[in-house]
Amino acid sequence: MYRALRSPISVQVEMTQRCNSSCLHCYNHWRTGEANGWLDSPSILRIVKELATNDIFDVTITGGEPLLRPRETLSMSQLLQDAGINFSMNSNLRLLTPRLASALREAGLRTILTSFVSHDRRRHAQITQSSTSFDQVVRGIEVAKEHGLAVAANMVLSRINIADLRETARFLRTLGVENFCATKISPPSDLRNVEYLLLSREEVRQSLVTLVELESELGINVDILECYPLCLIKDGKRFPKFFRRSCVAGVSACTVGSDGTVRPCSHASQGYGNILHEHLEVIWRRMDDWRDGRYIPSMCKTCHHLPSCTGGCRIDACVHGGMNSLDPCAHPEDQGQIVYPERRPVLNAIAYQLPPFNSRTESFGRVIYSQKACFPVNDAGFKIIDGLRSQTFLLDGFDDKTRDFLQHLVMLGFASPAPQ
Amino acid sequence: MEYVGDQTKVLSERPLVLSLFDGPPAVGSSQQQADVRSSNQQVSEEIGCDNCWTVCDCLSCYK
């Protein structure tokens, strides 16, 4: 079903299993009681070496809570920066001090994704099961921003806080947060008793409507952090950015746990090998079961939206019996209502340019990686892209085949109009 | 404004943006699989590239 990359494009690294919050919705069900593991210095060195050797483009430092291990998190950041690997951090920011923020920035960190579950102090404490978390997270956001670190916030939506969505976004805006995500709770793969937190399909879809309204009202960027089935989203013209998410577990991404175990995604518990004892590319090849389509629900296998949709979240599907069950938010009967987003306009008469990008070789050609887009091309495509580095070009200046190709780069958002 | 012109006429292979998606998983017999691919092809032709947001070669709508 998927072309096999020689290694992942992006990797999440869990610095520790421990967390100073105990959020009711947390998917990290293996983080319990005796779970005190963390990555020590030799392990960090080994992991970064593996990531660099395998030309990984993008790393997310996460946990547990990474700032419970500040020295190791700083070391990881510095090594990633030295290796030229783009990275960011997921943290609840409760432990961020000015000194640590300054050191992290020095080590190359630029963006942080934090978790913020409600503007309401009582509800925040109820969900994180900590009476001090609200003030600490707010202070952490302020410290991060004071030190030039961009902060995006994700609100995990559950039955407890769904009514707080608007006010929470407005509150975060007052703190200077300009990138706001609201993502439905994912049932943990061990299916512990969280039914009382789960949202209905209608509530999830309404959250998308609210997000789009908030984007307009507050002038912020909104998004979701999980892949929702297209038969839930349906209206791509209204929700174009939510259409772009698909399941990348084992296809272009994986997660390294704090004991070195490599998993297809952060929500999945099954390990495929240990990066501290084996090479990443060897473990990656074992994840073929995530690339051959065996976990795609049978109803989705014949849906012609599958290439864009990918059938939703395979871990969420476990609440329906197994990884190849339907995503709880899927409603295949609505597939006829799916409307695709408008394409970006392509103008032949204006000048375009490409962003700075990296690339790596693959069996089919190359993978191109930039902050704007990441996509595979064949060798002929790469030759064109490589020839256009730092150039300004007009589509009219090329033959038909090349112009078609460049038009696709515009539609992908990779090529963009050059400044006048 | 300076810009580069046609420098790629010599390419023998058509330049393509690819998709990691390489076709739907197999369902049923080989005849049934052929039917699914045929159906996808038909849908692709019906909706045409104008309605297809995904830029890829998965449904052969890139012609």
Interface residues (C-beta under 8 A of the other chain):
Chain A: M1 Y2 R3 L5 G236 F243 V251 S252 D292 G293 R294 I296 S298 K301 T302 H304 L306 P307 S308 T310 Y340 P341 R343 A351 F364 G365 F375 P376 V377 N378 D379 A380 G381 K383 I384 G387 L388 Q391 T392 F393 L394 G397 F398 D399 K401 T402 D404 F405 H408 L409 M411 L412 A418
Chain B: M1 E2 Y3 V4 G5 D6 Q7 T8 K9 L11 S12 E13 R14 P15 L16 V17 L18 S19 L20 F21 D22 G23 P24 P25 A26 V27 V36 S39 N40 V43 S44 D50 N51 C52 W53 T54 V55 C56 C58 L59 Y62
